[in-house]
Amino acid sequence: MKISELFRMVKDSWLMDVRHLTDEQLKYDRNKWIKKFGLVDKDDKYYRKDDEVATGVYTIAILMEQLRRNYEIHYDKTNS
């Protein structure tokens, strides 16, 4: 995949999905969420590369919007 295509995908995700989220909807640790709920083992019968790419693109768009609005990326600082 070309970097220009990846940038376009992130921009499209931001335009269609992320920019309309409320501050409250954006106030979560996206990386922690991915580790807990979003990872599918590559050997799993439900694994699809396209889903992994879409999840990564959406995650980057979320992190960028957190940074744009709050000047920081939200990380859950608790040990849970």
Protein Blocks (a to p, Z undefined) as FASTA:
>chain_A
ZZklmmmmmmmmmmmmmmmpcfklmmccfklmmmmmmpccfkbmkbcfklmmmmmmmmmm
mmmmmmmmnopacddfbfZZ
